[in-house]
Amino acid sequence: MSAWAGLAAERVGRRVEELVARTRDPRPTETLELCSPSGHALPCRMHLPAGPPPWDAVLLCPGGLDGVRGVEGWSPVLTAPRLAREGLAAVAWSPSGRDGAPGEEDRNGPTAQEETAAALRLALAHPRVRRVVVFSISFGVVLAVGALTRHPELAQRVAGLLDWEGPPSRRWFHVRRLAMWTHDEAWWEPREAVRHLGRLACPYHRYQSVWDHVHGPDNGLGLEAARAAAAGTCPEVRLNGAPPPFDEVRLGPVALRAQARELVAHLRALLAGRAP
């Protein structure tokens, strides 16, 4: 069995486990009133953990061109229901043009980044939330980095950004699948996280497995992202828990089950203000 086939089989098993877990411990949700800067409403809800508030919260930035259905569904390495079962409030939302939301698809450009900032403001202002950490899934890193660098006042209020295998520069994008085949520098400028990571005003933690979820054994995108952040003024940078210059880095396991457990530990460490 090839590595890709083994990973596909593992995903099936993980989805079955998630279905069983959701049946045994269904977590309630609370609708949040999220509006695009254009004025239209966007889907947004918080998955609530057990136990009394105040809660620590995670703002999810969906991967690919996903929205709320993606982070509530089965595909991401960590879903909103899973995070709620782990005791963390999880905010799931959709940018314009996705999952039935009005507006035009912006492919994680300036409009979608401003919508990310609006979702983050809701999480930070929630009366039952204590601390907030941002968790980006794959291409969602562009949403997260764009929102946090456009609004450093928000970055200074979050516990940090945890980036799971996001593409830091255009060489890592599957541009045809995402309909982004262009050499327009102005178009790429807000969509290449490598240009902005060094300006983050919050801790940046990168998680990279030995077998990238898109690029397989070509996992150098993790090191590229971490080095870009460390080259700037970002207050703290970690690659799988290792500080710069990243000479000794343990890459994460292939199995998404094991990655999910490690990512929860990373989120808890960020929320506690320490390195994992």
C-alpha atoms as a printed R data frame, in Angstrom:
    type eleno elety resid chain resno       x      y       z
1   ATOM     1    CA   MET     A     1   0.000  0.000   0.000
2   ATOM     2    CA   SER     A     2   1.360  3.415  -0.964
3   ATOM     3    CA   ALA     A     3   1.734  6.214   1.584
4   ATOM     4    CA   TRP     A     4  -1.113  8.129  -0.068
5   ATOM     5    CA   ALA     A     5  -3.396  5.060   0.022
6   ATOM     6    CA   GLY     A     6  -2.546  4.453   3.662
7   ATOM     7    CA   LEU     A     7  -3.371  8.048   4.515
8   ATOM     8    CA   ALA     A     8  -6.699  7.794   2.665
9   ATOM     9    CA   ALA     A     9  -7.591  4.661   4.628
10  ATOM    10    CA   GLU     A    10  -6.638  6.387   7.877
11  ATOM    11    CA   ARG     A    11  -8.929  9.299   7.004
12  ATOM    12    CA   VAL     A    12 -11.882  6.936   6.617
13  ATOM    13    CA   GLY     A    13 -11.238  5.444  10.045
14  ATOM    14    CA   ARG     A    14 -10.867  8.903  11.568
15  ATOM    15    CA   ARG     A    15 -14.211 10.002  10.129
16  ATOM    16    CA   VAL     A    16 -15.933  6.973  11.616
17  ATOM    17    CA   GLU     A    17 -14.401  7.770  15.010
18  ATOM    18    CA   GLU     A    18 -15.573 11.374  14.702
19  ATOM    19    CA   LEU     A    19 -19.122 10.287  13.869
20  ATOM    20    CA   VAL     A    20 -19.230  8.019  16.914
21  ATOM    21    CA   ALA     A    21 -17.789 10.766  19.135
22  ATOM    22    CA   ARG     A    22 -20.348 13.320  17.922
23  ATOM    23    CA   THR     A    23 -23.171 10.874  18.598
24  ATOM    24    CA   ARG     A    24 -21.961 10.228  22.130
25  ATOM    25    CA   ASP     A    25 -21.164 13.857  22.979
26  ATOM    26    CA   PRO     A    26 -23.082 16.294  20.763
27  ATOM    27    CA   ARG     A    27 -21.986 19.837  21.528
28  ATOM    28    CA   PRO     A    28 -24.438 22.752  21.264
29  ATOM    29    CA   THR     A    29 -23.737 25.795  19.107
30  ATOM    30    CA   GLU     A    30 -24.421 29.508  19.424
31  ATOM    31    CA   THR     A    31 -25.037 31.667  16.375
32  ATOM    32    CA   LEU     A    32 -22.818 34.757  16.167
33  ATOM    33    CA   GLU     A    33 -23.813 37.802  14.118
34  ATOM    34    CA   LEU     A    34 -20.955 38.157  11.643
35  ATOM    35    CA   CYS     A    35 -21.157 40.767   8.887
36  ATOM    36    CA   SER     A    36 -18.887 41.343   5.941
37  ATOM    37    CA   PRO     A    37 -17.473 44.870   5.540
38  ATOM    38    CA   SER     A    38 -19.841 45.005   2.559
39  ATOM    39    CA   GLY     A    39 -22.770 44.751   4.981
40  ATOM    40    CA   HIS     A    40 -24.155 41.260   4.316
41  ATOM    41    CA   ALA     A    41 -24.428 38.533   6.935
42  ATOM    42    CA   LEU     A    42 -22.029 35.581   6.960
43  ATOM    43    CA   PRO     A    43 -22.508 32.149   8.555
44  ATOM    44    CA   CYS     A    44 -20.796 32.047  11.946
45  ATOM    45    CA   ARG     A    45 -21.346 29.883  15.014
46  ATOM    46    CA   MET     A    46 -19.503 28.950  18.156
47  ATOM    47    CA   HIS     A    47 -19.356 25.307  19.204
48  ATOM    48    CA   LEU     A    48 -19.654 25.280  22.967
49  ATOM    49    CA   PRO     A    49 -17.635 23.100  25.327
50  ATOM    50    CA   ALA     A    50 -18.914 21.403  28.443
51  ATOM    51    CA   GLY     A    51 -18.206 23.097  31.747
52  ATOM    52    CA   PRO     A    52 -18.856 26.610  32.974
53  ATOM    53    CA   PRO     A    53 -17.430 29.719  31.314
54  ATOM    54    CA   PRO     A    54 -15.231 31.590  30.853
55  ATOM    55    CA   TRP     A    55 -13.812 29.426  28.064
56  ATOM    56    CA   ASP     A    56 -10.685 29.533  25.977
57  ATOM    57    CA   ALA     A    57 -11.651 29.825  22.314
58  ATOM    58    CA   VAL     A    58 -10.239 28.905  18.917
59  ATOM    59    CA   LEU     A    59 -10.997 30.899  15.769
60  ATOM    60    CA   LEU     A    60 -10.783 28.466  12.853
61  ATOM    61    CA   CYS     A    61  -9.556 29.695   9.475
62  ATOM    62    CA   PRO     A    62 -10.761 27.086   6.966
63  ATOM    63    CA   GLY     A    63  -8.508 25.414   4.435
64  ATOM    64    CA   GLY     A    64  -8.764 25.465   0.644
65  ATOM    65    CA   LEU     A    65 -11.835 27.400  -0.370
66  ATOM    66    CA   ASP     A    66 -13.857 25.891   2.474
67  ATOM    67    CA   GLY     A    67 -16.181 27.682   4.831
68  ATOM    68    CA   VAL     A    68 -18.148 26.742   7.913
69  ATOM    69    CA   ARG     A    69 -19.148 23.359   6.475
70  ATOM    70    CA   GLY     A    70 -15.516 22.448   5.995
71  ATOM    71    CA   VAL     A    71 -14.422 23.041   9.584
72  ATOM    72    CA   GLU     A    72 -17.616 21.465  10.920
73  ATOM    73    CA   GLY     A    73 -17.363 18.489   8.568
74  ATOM    74    CA   TRP     A    74 -14.967 15.564   8.325
75  ATOM    75    CA   SER     A    75 -11.959 16.655   6.284
76  ATOM    76    CA   PRO     A    76  -9.838 19.023   8.427
77  ATOM    77    CA   VAL     A    77  -7.254 17.615  10.779
78  ATOM    78    CA   LEU     A    78  -9.179 19.335  13.609
79  ATOM    79    CA   THR     A    79 -12.898 20.103  13.420
80  ATOM    80    CA   ALA     A    80 -14.959 22.560  15.447
81  ATOM    81    CA   PRO     A    81 -16.955 19.771  17.160
82  ATOM    82    CA   ARG     A    82 -13.720 17.998  18.105
83  ATOM    83    CA   LEU     A    83 -12.310 21.177  19.664
84  ATOM    84    CA   ALA     A    84 -15.523 21.687  21.652
85  ATOM    85    CA   ARG     A    85 -15.252 18.130  22.986
86  ATOM    86    CA   GLU     A    86 -11.700 19.006  24.028
87  ATOM    87    CA   GLY     A    87 -13.073 21.815  26.191
88  ATOM    88    CA   LEU     A    88 -12.390 24.719  23.827
89  ATOM    89    CA   ALA     A    89 -15.019 26.998  22.327
90  ATOM    90    CA   ALA     A    90 -14.584 26.810  18.535
91  ATOM    91    CA   VAL     A    91 -15.697 29.538  16.139
92  ATOM    92    CA   ALA     A    92 -16.588 28.288  12.636
93  ATOM    93    CA   TRP     A    93 -17.464 30.735   9.879
94  ATOM    94    CA   SER     A    94 -17.571 31.280   6.107
95  ATOM    95    CA   PRO     A    95 -16.026 34.014   3.969
96  ATOM    96    CA   SER     A    96 -18.210 35.617   1.295
97  ATOM    97    CA   GLY     A    97 -19.247 33.418  -1.594
98  ATOM    98    CA   ARG     A    98 -18.867 30.095   0.253
99  ATOM    99    CA   ASP     A    99 -21.366 27.638   1.671
100 ATOM   100    CA   GLY     A   100 -24.254 29.709   0.399
101 ATOM   101    CA   ALA     A   101 -22.960 32.980   1.867
102 ATOM   102    CA   PRO     A   102 -23.718 36.092  -0.211
103 ATOM   103    CA   GLY     A   103 -20.991 38.104  -1.870
104 ATOM   104    CA   GLU     A   104 -18.180 37.165  -4.226
105 ATOM   105    CA   GLU     A   105 -15.461 34.618  -3.630
106 ATOM   106    CA   ASP     A   106 -12.249 36.550  -2.903
107 ATOM   107    CA   ARG     A   107  -9.864 33.556  -2.711
108 ATOM   108    CA   ASN     A   108  -8.563 34.681   0.682
109 ATOM   109    CA   GLY     A   109  -7.656 38.156  -0.540
110 ATOM   110    CA   PRO     A   110  -8.188 41.509   1.215
111 ATOM   111    CA   THR     A   111 -11.980 41.198   1.542
112 ATOM   112    CA   ALA     A   112 -11.795 37.720   3.068
113 ATOM   113    CA   GLN     A   113  -8.995 38.870   5.380
114 ATOM   114    CA   GLU     A   114 -11.162 41.736   6.659
115 ATOM   115    CA   GLU     A   115 -13.965 39.220   7.234
116 ATOM   116    CA   THR     A   116 -11.509 37.113   9.233
117 ATOM   117    CA   ALA     A   117 -10.722 40.135  11.369
118 ATOM   118    CA   ALA     A   118 -14.458 40.685  11.937
119 ATOM   119    CA   ALA     A   119 -14.867 37.062  13.074
120 ATOM   120    CA   LEU     A   120 -11.895 37.473  15.404
121 ATOM   121    CA   ARG     A   121 -13.419 40.599  16.946
122 ATOM   122    CA   LEU     A   122 -16.581 38.620  17.717
123 ATOM   123    CA   ALA     A   123 -14.566 35.916  19.454
124 ATOM   124    CA   LEU     A   124 -12.523 38.431  21.458
125 ATOM   125    CA   ALA     A   125 -15.632 40.355  22.511
126 ATOM   126    CA   HIS     A   126 -17.691 37.326  23.519
127 ATOM   127    CA   PRO     A   127 -18.705 37.705  27.177
128 ATOM   128    CA   ARG     A   128 -18.023 34.044  27.981
129 ATOM   129    CA   VAL     A   129 -14.599 33.843  26.320
130 ATOM   130    CA   ARG     A   130 -11.372 34.308  28.281
131 ATOM   131    CA   ARG     A   131  -8.579 33.921  25.707
132 ATOM   132    CA   VAL     A   132  -8.521 33.367  21.949
133 ATOM   133    CA   VAL     A   133  -6.046 31.537  19.744
134 ATOM   134    CA   VAL     A   134  -6.204 31.475  15.931
135 ATOM   135    CA   PHE     A   135  -5.872 28.111  14.176
136 ATOM   136    CA   SER     A   136  -5.381 28.102  10.397
137 ATOM   137    CA   ILE     A   137  -5.846 25.030   8.227
138 ATOM   138    CA   SER     A   138  -3.723 24.858   5.055
139 ATOM   139    CA   PHE     A   139  -4.647 27.807   2.746
140 ATOM   140    CA   GLY     A   140  -6.410 29.381   5.742
141 ATOM   141    CA   VAL     A   141  -3.002 30.693   6.822
142 ATOM   142    CA   VAL     A   142  -3.496 33.484   4.275
143 ATOM   143    CA   LEU     A   143  -6.729 34.530   6.016
144 ATOM   144    CA   ALA     A   144  -5.098 34.437   9.450
145 ATOM   145    CA   VAL     A   145  -1.855 36.217   8.599
146 ATOM   146    CA   GLY     A   146  -3.658 38.829   6.520
147 ATOM   147    CA   ALA     A   147  -6.140 39.651   9.291
148 ATOM   148    CA   LEU     A   148  -3.516 39.751  12.040
149 ATOM   149    CA   THR     A   149  -1.005 41.898  10.159
150 ATOM   150    CA   ARG     A   150  -3.663 44.286   8.847
151 ATOM   151    CA   HIS     A   151  -4.887 44.679  12.423
152 ATOM   152    CA   PRO     A   152  -1.957 44.447  14.839
153 ATOM   153    CA   GLU     A   153  -4.259 45.636  17.618
154 ATOM   154    CA   LEU     A   154  -6.097 42.305  17.254
155 ATOM   155    CA   ALA     A   155  -2.852 40.323  17.054
156 ATOM   156    CA   GLN     A   156  -1.751 41.819  20.361
157 ATOM   157    CA   ARG     A   157  -4.915 40.468  22.006
158 ATOM   158    CA   VAL     A   158  -4.692 36.852  20.842
159 ATOM   159    CA   ALA     A   159  -2.652 34.085  22.436
160 ATOM   160    CA   GLY     A   160  -1.059 33.321  19.086
161 ATOM   161    CA   LEU     A   161  -1.468 31.767  15.648
162 ATOM   162    CA   LEU     A   162  -1.082 28.026  15.072
163 ATOM   163    CA   ASP     A   163  -0.595 27.306  11.354
164 ATOM   164    CA   TRP     A   164  -1.188 23.731  10.151
165 ATOM   165    CA   GLU     A   165   0.710 23.106   6.905
166 ATOM   166    CA   GLY     A   166  -0.272 26.349   5.186
167 ATOM   167    CA   PRO     A   167   1.368 27.292   1.851
168 ATOM   168    CA   PRO     A   168   3.603 30.305   2.581
169 ATOM   169    CA   SER     A   169   4.363 31.253  -1.037
170 ATOM   170    CA   ARG     A   170   2.918 30.709  -4.492
171 ATOM   171    CA   ARG     A   171   5.249 27.833  -5.328
172 ATOM   172    CA   TRP     A   172   3.279 25.679  -2.887
173 ATOM   173    CA   PHE     A   173  -0.182 26.454  -4.264
174 ATOM   174    CA   HIS     A   174  -2.151 24.098  -6.437
175 ATOM   175    CA   VAL     A   175  -3.086 27.141  -8.437
176 ATOM   176    CA   ARG     A   176  -5.214 25.443 -11.087
177 ATOM   177    CA   ARG     A   177  -7.423 23.739  -8.493
178 ATOM   178    CA   LEU     A   178  -7.937 27.016  -6.641
179 ATOM   179    CA   ALA     A   179  -8.359 28.973  -9.909
180 ATOM   180    CA   MET     A   180  -5.361 31.169  -9.146
181 ATOM   181    CA   TRP     A   181  -3.221 30.786 -12.245
182 ATOM   182    CA   THR     A   182  -1.740 34.262 -12.509
183 ATOM   183    CA   HIS     A   183   1.597 36.040 -12.357
184 ATOM   184    CA   ASP     A   184   0.027 39.322 -11.260
185 ATOM   185    CA   GLU     A   185   2.223 40.561  -8.407
186 ATOM   186    CA   ALA     A   186  -0.477 42.868  -7.074
187 ATOM   187    CA   TRP     A   187  -2.869 39.903  -6.874
188 ATOM   188    CA   TRP     A   188  -0.359 37.699  -5.062
189 ATOM   189    CA   GLU     A   189   0.903 40.316  -2.620
190 ATOM   190    CA   PRO     A   190  -1.831 39.808   0.017
191 ATOM   191    CA   ARG     A   191  -1.995 36.058  -0.620
192 ATOM   192    CA   GLU     A   192   1.628 35.088   0.020
193 ATOM   193    CA   ALA     A   193   2.010 34.716   3.766
194 ATOM   194    CA   VAL     A   194   5.799 34.660   3.468
195 ATOM   195    CA   ARG     A   195   5.712 38.404   2.736
196 ATOM   196    CA   HIS     A   196   3.907 39.220   5.995
197 ATOM   197    CA   LEU     A   197   4.719 36.557   8.599
198 ATOM   198    CA   GLY     A   198   7.622 38.552  10.015
199 ATOM   199    CA   ARG     A   199   5.273 41.413  10.955
200 ATOM   200    CA   LEU     A   200   3.018 39.333  13.180
201 ATOM   201    CA   ALA     A   201   2.548 40.941  16.588
202 ATOM   202    CA   CYS     A   202   1.688 37.632  18.263
203 ATOM   203    CA   PRO     A   203   3.411 34.247  18.686
204 ATOM   204    CA   TYR     A   204   3.515 32.168  15.502
205 ATOM   205    CA   HIS     A   205   3.649 28.386  15.850
206 ATOM   206    CA   ARG     A   206   3.945 26.253  12.730
207 ATOM   207    CA   TYR     A   207   3.007 22.574  12.666
208 ATOM   208    CA   GLN     A   208   4.423 20.438   9.868
209 ATOM   209    CA   SER     A   209   4.170 16.677   9.497
210 ATOM   210    CA   VAL     A   210   6.760 14.529   7.798
211 ATOM   211    CA   TRP     A   211   4.155 13.839   5.067
212 ATOM   212    CA   ASP     A   212   2.479 17.079   4.040
213 ATOM   213    CA   HIS     A   213  -1.268 16.760   3.412
214 ATOM   214    CA   VAL     A   214  -0.894 18.229  -0.117
215 ATOM   215    CA   HIS     A   215   2.772 17.809  -1.079
216 ATOM   216    CA   GLY     A   216   3.533 14.456   0.497
217 ATOM   217    CA   PRO     A   217   7.244 13.993   1.268
218 ATOM   218    CA   ASP     A   218   8.041 17.528   0.055
219 ATOM   219    CA   ASN     A   219   7.577 19.186   3.460
220 ATOM   220    CA   GLY     A   220   9.906 22.169   3.064
221 ATOM   221    CA   LEU     A   221   7.023 24.625   3.172
222 ATOM   222    CA   GLY     A   222   7.046 24.371   6.977
223 ATOM   223    CA   LEU     A   223  10.649 25.514   7.233
224 ATOM   224    CA   GLU     A   224  10.062 28.281   4.667
225 ATOM   225    CA   ALA     A   225   7.179 29.673   6.717
226 ATOM   226    CA   ALA     A   226   8.977 29.485  10.060
227 ATOM   227    CA   ARG     A   227  12.119 31.142   8.696
228 ATOM   228    CA   ALA     A   228  10.083 33.964   7.177
229 ATOM   229    CA   ALA     A   229   8.450 34.646  10.541
230 ATOM   230    CA   ALA     A   230  11.747 34.432  12.429
231 ATOM   231    CA   ALA     A   231  13.415 36.892  10.024
232 ATOM   232    CA   GLY     A   232  11.105 39.693  11.130
233 ATOM   233    CA   THR     A   233   9.838 41.136  14.383
234 ATOM   234    CA   CYS     A   234   7.431 38.338  15.315
235 ATOM   235    CA   PRO     A   235   7.776 37.993  19.121
236 ATOM   236    CA   GLU     A   236   7.941 34.187  19.179
237 ATOM   237    CA   VAL     A   237   8.339 31.579  16.444
238 ATOM   238    CA   ARG     A   238   8.207 27.806  16.824
239 ATOM   239    CA   LEU     A   239   8.340 25.012  14.258
240 ATOM   240    CA   ASN     A   240   6.802 21.917  15.851
241 ATOM   241    CA   GLY     A   241   7.849 23.366  19.196
242 ATOM   242    CA   ALA     A   242  11.462 24.094  18.170
243 ATOM   243    CA   PRO     A   243  12.790 27.683  18.294
244 ATOM   244    CA   PRO     A   244  15.032 29.261  15.622
245 ATOM   245    CA   PRO     A   245  17.374 28.455  13.941
246 ATOM   246    CA   PHE     A   246  15.401 25.194  13.550
247 ATOM   247    CA   ASP     A   247  18.432 22.931  13.494
248 ATOM   248    CA   GLU     A   248  16.682 20.213  15.516
249 ATOM   249    CA   VAL     A   249  13.048 19.882  14.479
250 ATOM   250    CA   ARG     A   250  10.927 16.768  14.944
251 ATOM   251    CA   LEU     A   251   8.385 16.616  12.144
252 ATOM   252    CA   GLY     A   252   4.895 15.445  13.059
253 ATOM   253    CA   PRO     A   253   3.528 11.957  12.401
254 ATOM   254    CA   VAL     A   254   1.806 10.980   9.164
255 ATOM   255    CA   ALA     A   255  -1.431  9.817  10.774
256 ATOM   256    CA   LEU     A   256  -3.941 12.632  11.149
257 ATOM   257    CA   ARG     A   257  -5.248 11.122  14.387
258 ATOM   258    CA   ALA     A   258  -1.852 11.612  16.003
259 ATOM   259    CA   GLN     A   259  -1.450 15.048  14.415
260 ATOM   260    CA   ALA     A   260  -4.801 16.122  15.875
261 ATOM   261    CA   ARG     A   261  -3.718 15.128  19.382
262 ATOM   262    CA   GLU     A   262  -0.473 17.073  19.020
263 ATOM   263    CA   LEU     A   263  -2.283 20.116  17.623
264 ATOM   264    CA   VAL     A   264  -4.645 20.213  20.605
265 ATOM   265    CA   ALA     A   265  -1.587 20.170  22.868
266 ATOM   266    CA   HIS     A   266  -0.055 23.049  20.869
267 ATOM   267    CA   LEU     A   267  -3.263 25.075  21.149
268 ATOM   268    CA   ARG     A   268  -3.374 24.537  24.908
269 ATOM   269    CA   ALA     A   269   0.280 25.570  25.201
270 ATOM   270    CA   LEU     A   270  -0.330 28.797  23.271
271 ATOM   271    CA   LEU     A   271  -3.373 29.591  25.390
272 ATOM   272    CA   ALA     A   272  -1.273 29.021  28.508
273 ATOM   273    CA   GLY     A   273   1.467 31.316  27.197
274 ATOM   274    CA   ARG     A   274   4.179 28.696  26.895
275 ATOM   275    CA   ALA     A   275   5.970 26.698  24.212
276 ATOM   276    CA   PRO     A   276   4.681 23.145  23.594
